[in-house]
Amino acid sequence: MTTFPIFELERWQSDFEHAVEYNLSDSSVRGARLGDLLTPADVEGLLDLELGYPMVNGTERLRQRIADLYRGADLENVLVTVGGAEANQLICQTLIKPGDRVAVMEPGYRQVWGLAQVQGAEVVPFGLDPANGWRPRLEELEHAATGGLALISLVNPNNPTGSVLRPDERARIVTVARRTGAWILADEVYRGAERHTDTETASFWGDYERVVAVNSLSKAYGLAGLRIGWAVAPHDLIQPLWRRHEYAVIAAAGPSMRVAELALTPAMRARLIARQRGLTRTGWEVMERWLAANADLVSVGASEATSMGFVRYSIPGSSVAVADRIRREASVLVAPGEYLGADGHLRIGHGLGAEYVTTALDRIADVLRRAAAGAPPVLTARGK
Ligand SMILES: Cc1ncc(COP(=O)(O)O)c(C=O)c1O
């Protein structure tokens, strides 16, 4: 058997997310229900859908709806994938070869970080600076580029910090990419999850010839269960991505693609994003009150988007140990910052409804307070 770096965050979630009473480890808002989306006529249409193999690269209607969201893109620029996760995987397999150098934003969702290593590449992190509102340390990227770069991997808006790149920062990143000939993998699954504005973060697509933009229905649309994502790329990159998609999954699920077509009609898209923004913003208010009430224990740096708080805690201990104690004592799952490249933090989702989040946050505060007072861990009836 070959070995590979484990995707620790996803492993943590696979292991525990269904074994706790409150799961705040997710990076999505509470999922929308099929019934929120489908009219009786849509249901009729779905019941009539033949379950043969669907179009391998995505139905034409879905690809067109996706292309319509990107300046100057046509349906041949789109490959529909099983979540943004599959798109990231195909892109790494296609664009990274052994010995390449890949620049990755840290902290971040460590999928490309792990996949680049699987491909035999060297990962060169460039940091988001906690002391400077999680702004990117672009001098680190510029320095990394002096050794050559095959790919620059960005998550914008960022998971877990919620920071959004400013126009001047984007321009600097494109300059580095252009100078080195690197591809930019812009993972944009949190576009539309901004908290302070209703204007969606602009895609990197169109900023530079070697951009591949990834998105999905999981975050901004609250439809993670459909497992629909996509890559938008130049025509000659779509081809090898598609060839790998055939190996990996053949095609995304037909019923999911049909529902995705409906979700991306302009009116339904606007409704889903508004629903997500409502959950994200209400949840943030709950989190802000909780942070204020527990300011001796927890704090959050600047954050502009996503339904997650990247919470710094003041008690001693690694984030894995603290998250494990919270899980065992309070039956609440949060994501350890260490698994996102920044120990000393916990990633806590707040887009799951005010009541649910309030109860879970209070349980977390109880555990942190007991730990701060030096109380030994207790295994309660809730814990496993
Ligand atoms: C930045 C980022 N990209 C991709 C994914 C994969 O999600 P999905 O496959 O549901 O689109 C996630 C999930 O958390 C994510 O945070």
The ligand as an SDF file (V2000), in Angstrom:
LIG
                    3D

 16 16  0  0  0  0  0  0  0  0999 V2000
  -12.0170   25.7920    0.4320 C   0  0  0  0  0  0  0  0  0  0  0  0
  -12.7870   24.5520    0.1690 C   0  0  0  0  0  0  0  0  0  0  0  0
  -12.7250   24.0050   -1.0420 N   0  0  0  0  0  0  0  0  0  0  0  0
  -13.3900   22.8840   -1.3320 C   0  0  0  0  0  0  0  0  0  0  0  0
  -14.1490   22.2640   -0.3740 C   0  0  0  0  0  0  0  0  0  0  0  0
  -14.8430   21.0110   -0.7650 C   0  0  0  0  0  0  0  0  0  0  0  0
  -16.2190   21.1450   -0.6520 O   0  0  0  0  0  0  0  0  0  0  0  0
  -17.2310   20.5690   -1.7080 P   0  0  0  0  0  0  0  0  0  0  0  0
  -16.6210   19.3670   -2.3170 O   0  0  0  0  0  0  0  0  0  0  0  0
  -18.4410   20.2460   -0.9100 O   0  0  0  0  0  0  0  0  0  0  0  0
  -17.4450   21.6580   -2.7120 O   0  0  0  0  0  0  0  0  0  0  0  0
  -14.2370   22.7950    0.9120 C   0  0  0  0  0  0  0  0  0  0  0  0
  -15.0120   22.1270    1.9690 C   0  0  0  0  0  0  0  0  0  0  0  0
  -14.9720   22.4580    3.1130 O   0  0  0  0  0  0  0  0  0  0  0  0
  -13.5440   23.9830    1.1800 C   0  0  0  0  0  0  0  0  0  0  0  0
  -13.5830   24.5620    2.3720 O   0  0  0  0  0  0  0  0  0  0  0  0
  1  2  1  0
  2  3  1  0
  2 15  2  0
  3  4  2  0
  4  5  1  0
  5  6  1  0
  5 12  2  0
  6  7  1  0
  7  8  1  0
  8  9  2  0
  8 10  1  0
  8 11  1  0
 12 13  1  0
 12 15  1  0
 13 14  2  0
 15 16  1  0
M  END
$$$$
